[in-house]
Amino acid sequence: MGHLGTLLFLLLGALGALADVCNIPEVDSELVQSLGRRLLPWMDQLSLEHMNPSLYVGLRLSGLEARDKEALYLHSLKLDYQQRFLGLASNDDNSDLQAKSSMGQLALYMLALRANCEFVRGQKGDRLVSQLKRFLEDEKRAIGHNHKGYPRTSYYQYGLSILALCVHQKRVHDSVVGKLLYAMEHDHHLHQGHRSVDTVAMAGLAFTCLERSNLNPDLKNRLILATRTVQEKILRAQTPEGHFGNVYSTPLALQLLMSSPMPGVELGTACLNARSALLTSLQNRAFQNVLMISQLLPVLNHKNYVDLISPDCLAPRVMLEPATVTPSQKVPEIIHVMLEVPSVWPPYSHSISVPAGSSLEDVLKKAQELEGFTYGTQASLSGPYLTSVMGKEVGEHEFWQLIRAPNTPLQQGIADYRPKDGETIELRLVFW
């Protein structure tokens, strides 16, 4: 190990006694079950377009269960995802960006298998593992030996893929892990705001898994230090309200902070403040997105994705029952939303009328029906995102930002944000 490595471990050991732990006190069980029930309608959508492995992972780590629905959902995932990704594996065109973007879904599928105490095995399993490893090698080449390039997808998917392979005890080359380590050590090409918190939290979970599994022993010291660096970044991102980044990046940040103690830091206080902020958000029904709910449920059960190294599939769980819904006889109120696109010529500006409670995606669909407006989307881990507006496709390192006038970036996507009457929503093409 060498003198420096020995000194590092003696120092960490001495500080260990002073380490603070991120503990989240129990949250009201009915509030947790109410959150879990929001996943049940999604479990009835068994088409490949709508299935999301993160839903299954979150449920299995939550202390809640849906029994027959849960079993059918995993069965459908296995049938559709293996067919989809084994089909991609036989495609020699590895340059297709959409295929690479789907690697995050493959990584989540592998997490779902571990959540059911399964390892990828056999010829089909080996092909899926090889495909994910090839994706990481391609992304490593895109970043370049001098770290001047960008991953073609994101460092979030890069970290997620390493984590998925790790919990299956599948080793990736030190050079692959090294690219993620460098990015976290140097804030290399990270998104700003909550996306940065999401990214560093996912990287930290991957580092924690690798360190615990000892899959890359030559990087052990660097992994320990990088995990500490990531934790410090997250703590610095805590808002006065208590969120890490924002409400939607807080669950994944808490998963990381709960996975490892931190010496010499008031970690417990920061986590209590985050818990208080999350409780307020839960009571306000802020969580509607499947990915965000699936990241929060394990936190409320004191679990995190690193626990998939050795999941407890025999732990008792509470059965979820669908909520009873009383049909409303009220005629829905009509609201008016001003939709603006200044990034095209001629600029678009139009008032769109939709029922109250409609999503921004509903507003875009209505605008398209009225003619004069077009848009395109692509599926992502957290829901559909805009790829084109008024015929303008996003270029490399561009995206359509959602702005509530006068200049407030939205924290939710088009499927989750629900505009209020009289709001002006701008679709702004920006470069990152």
Buried (B, 14 or more C-beta within 10 A) or exposed (E): EEEEEEEBBEEBEEEEEEBBEBEBEEBEEEEBBBBBBBBBEBBEBBEBEEBBBBBBBBBBBBBBBBEEBBEBBBEBBBEBBBEBBBEBBEEEEBEEEEBBBBBBBBBBBBBBBBBBEBEBEEEBBEBBBEBBBBBBBBBBEBBEEEBEBBBBBBBBBBBBBBBBBBBBEBBBEBEBBBBBBBBBEEEBBBBEEBBBBBBBBBBBBBBBBBBBBEBBEEBBBBBBBBBBBBBEBBBEBBBEBBBBBBBBBBBBBBBBBBBBBBBEBEBBEBBBBBBEBBBEBBEEEBBBBBBBBBBBBBBBBBBBBBBBBEBEEEEEBEEBEEEEEEEEEEEEEEBEBBBBBEBEEEEBEEEBEBEEEBBBBBBBBBBEEEEEBBBEBEBBBBBBBBBBBBEBEBEEEBBBBBBBEEEEEBBBBBBBBBBEEEBBBBBBBEEE
